[in-house]
């Protein structure tokens, strides 16, 4: 049992004992409060694991067969304890019904960046051929591939400065962090909006070969005074 969680580990099809992770490590300034735990690989996910994004509160989209022409996104149900921390992957907390991820849509060469726009569009960076795919929710080949790879992608959360701006971070551009200005340019044959990138505003340079973006919740302990 995870202390204070109220969950019995036998009730999770893919039970994780949540031993603190050795990689990544938590810096000395934060280790007093924060601990990283490995959840393991979503069961049934094929090939190299790629990017992830929440489709809903309890459903992750996760890239499988990453960096290959067979790449696709899969739905993975997460199991949360009462305080909302994720403790494993499952859809019913019943150990007698083994759980595996479910195919969602094609995402060839999926890489580090995956976001869902306010309009419900799904964007996935691709590599090694550089580009950004606008994916179909119903499955099948992407609607379009924007010609320039952008690396990690993330929207600024609504309670932070710059809320809902689309950000990107890229190793291939000298470890740069920038804002993407986008608009809708018509529709596809099925009526879905066609997204285009109008411009890219350089913000700063980031060290250590960044590949993804994660935002810290507003007022998170030990982050007081950290600029966003």
N, C-alpha and C positions, 0 to 999 in steps of 0.2 A: 504494500500500500504506500502511495506517496503521502508523506506526512501532511495531514490536514486536507487531503483531496476528497475523501469520501469514496474513492474508486478502488475496487479490488482488481489487482492486475489480471486475475484469471478471467475477468469479464471483457478483456480486450483481445480480439482475434490476433492482432499483431502486437502483443504486449511488449513494451519497452520498459526496462528497469530504470531508465533515466539516471544512469551513472554520469557524473559530470564529464564533459568532453575534455580531451587533451588538446584537440585542435578543433576550432580556433581557441586561442587562449584569451582570457579577459585581462586587460591591463591592470596594473597595480592600483591605479587611481579608482577603479570601479569594482575590483574583486570583492570588496567588503559587502557589496549589495547584490551584485549580478553574478549569475552562474550560467554557463552555456551547457545545454544537454543535447545529446544526439538523439534524434527521433528515428534514425535509420532510413532506409530506402523505402518509398511507397511500394507495397507488395504488388508484384506483377508488372512493374514498369520495365519495358524492354530497352536494351542498349544503354548507351551513355545517358545519364540523367542531365537534363538541361534546365532552363529557367522555370520559375514558378510565379503565379499570381493568384489571388483569391477571386474566384468566380462568384462566390457567395460566402456568407459567414463560415460555413462548415464545408466548403468545397474548394479545393485547390485545383488549378490547372498546372500540370507539370509536364515539361518536355521530355520525351523519350526518343531514343535513337538520335541524340543531339549531334550536330555537326555532320549530318549525313543526309542524303537525298530521301531516305526513308523516314525522316523526322516527323513526329506527330505530337499533339498534345493529348494528355490523358487526364480524366477527372479522378481526383483522390479525395475521399471523404476523411475529414479529420475528427478525432474524438477529443473533446475538451473536458477538463474537470470543472467543478462549479465556479471557480474564479476565472474561467475562460482560457486558462493556459492549455495549450495543446499537449496531449500525452501519448498520442499514437494515431494510427490510421485504421479506421473501421467505419462501418455504416450502421451497426446495430448493437455494438457492445456485447455480442453473443459469441463466445469462443467456439461454439459448434457450427458456426457458419463462416468459414474462411473468407477473407475479403481480398479482392484484387482491384486494381484501378480499372477504369473504363475508358475506351477510346473516345476522343472528343472531336478532333479534326486534324487534317494534315497540317504540318508545320515544318516543311523541308529545311534542313540545315539550322534548326532552332539553336540559339546560342544564349547569350547572357541576358538579353533584355526581353521582357514580356509585360505588357500593360493592357488594361481594358479602359477605353476612353469613356468620358461622360455620355457619349452617344451610343455606347455599347459596342464599339469597334474593338477588335483584338489586333494588337500590333506585336510582332515578334521579330526581333533582330535575327539575322541569319549570318552564318560564317561556316566554311571559308569563303564561298562567293559572297562578297559584301552586299548588304541590302537590308530592307525592312519589309516584311510581309504583312499585308492586311489580310487576316484569315477569315474563312467562312465558319460560322457557328454550326452550320448544318453538315459539315464535313466536306471533303474534296479539296481540290487545289486552291491556293490562295487567290483572292480577288485580284491582287496586284502586288508587285515587288518594287518598292521605292529603291532607287539605284544606289544609295549610299548607306553603308553600314554605320550604325550609331552606337553600338555597344550596349551598356546598361541603360535601362529606361525606367522612369518612375514619375508619377504625379506627386506634386507637393500636397500633403494632407490639408484638409480644409481649415484646421485650426492653427496653421503656421503661416508666416509671411510668404507671399507669393503663392497663396493657395491655388491649387488646381492647374498650375503651370506644369508643362511637361519638360522634364529634365533628362539629360543624357550624360553619360561619362564614357570616355573612349580611350583605350590603350593606343589605338592606331593613330590618334591625333595628338600625340605627345602628352598622354595622360590628362586630357582636358575635360572640364566640366562645363556644360553649356545648357542654355534654354532653347527649346524648340518652339517656334511659332507656327501653328498649324491652322488650317481652315478646311472647310468642306467644299469640294469642287465637283458638284453634280452627284449623280448616283450611278450605280451599276445596273445591269439588266433586271435584277430582282428588286430594285428600289432601295438597296442599302447605300448609305452615304459613302462617297469616295473621299478619302482623306488625302491632303497634300501638305508637305512641309514647305512653308513660305520662306523662312529664314532661320538662322541659327545664331544665337548671341553667346559669345564666349564669356564665361564667368570667372574661371580661375583654373590653375593647374593643380592636379592632385597627384600625390606620390604613390609609389608602390604598385603600379600597374593595375588600376581599378577595373573591375569587370561588372559591377552591379551597384545599386543604390538602395540604402535602407534608411528611413527617417525615424528618429527617436521621438516618442510621444512628448508633447508639450508638458513641461514641468516634471520630466522624469528625474528621479533622484540623482544627484551628483552632476547633472547637466546644467545647473543654474549658470546663466551668464554665457553659455556657449552660443556663438552667433550662428544663425541659420542662413 
